[in-house]
Amino acid sequence: MKMKVGILTGGGDCPGLNAAIRAVVRKGMKDYGMEFVGVRDGWKGMIEAEYFKIDRNIVSGLLVRGGTMLGSSRTNPMKMDDGIDKVKSGFEKMGLDALIAIGGDDTLGVAAKMAEAGLKVIGIPKTIDNDLLGTERTIGFNTALTVVVDAIDRLHTTAESHHRVMILEVMGRHAGWIAVMGGIAGGADLILIPEKPFKLDDVCDVIRKRHETRSFTIVVVAEGAVPEGGSEVLSRGEKDSFGHVALGGIGEWLRKEIKEKLGFDTRATKLGHVQRGGTPTVADRLLATRFGVKACELAGKSEFGVMVALKGDEIVPVPLSEAVKDRVVDDEWYGLAETFFG
Ligand code: F6P
């Protein structure tokens, strides 16, 4: 009998999701004769049994397309009464034999709980934040970095012309990987991340000193960066169903403080969702393709309760519980970034 596999994407979207969906479907149809259904809008679709059949034609052209053809949501079944049973009942209604969940720590955290409850599920890690402990890379991170580095390059030329301090706010709630790696690759003069609360006086000292010999400064700040003793800058009041507040605005806050304390002409740019849009880079297409094929092979071998992960140059299965743990910026990476401050 043909194995029927559901695929869902949950949480914030990113480039490379569609490439992963395509890889799962192409591998599964070719080598295992699997049937596929797309579950709409993440865990919401599992609960409501909202799905559609996916075949070779439907995944045609997906490799290069950003976003997710399945839709996404931040629905958290664990916050609902009988959420686990509701997901299980959706699984049965759709007649599934297995589920492949593509997501970050929230979506895969639910997958881990569902696996504990006996659901046959495999995870594929994605998030532009690259903050899952179990894998060295997540789908979407490389594309986000590319966007950030392009933005820094562009800010450099205008910063130099106008002798300005330019602040670039990037995504990253709890982990500053986008800021650190993007900042290093773009040649940022100062990088502020959630893992390292900063002193405003120190920030001003770095800029003041730099302007003794240079006429401009590029600061990259992660949206979750906080001044020592202060709190995160919120963009909106509401929380999502995983309890996350919406962040944004630290760049503008810094702009005002720097202008006031140093008097330098200062501008802030918030990159926002541009980091999550558009076509995936080559690295993300390759990673998504390798993850998708491996997830399909694991389903073919009935190896469930795992997430595919990049370890060194290998794609390997790791327990889904690894996806829930945060991978934050370590001192070695921040130390590397600090070498180029000022
Ligand atoms: O989790 C990925 C992410 O892009 C974070 O970096 C960011 O804080 C958040 O999603 C933004 O979420 P939303 O798209 O719901 O505003």
Residues whose N, C-alpha, C, O or C-beta is under 5 A from the ligand:
A	BS01	F6P	G12 D129 M171 G172 R173
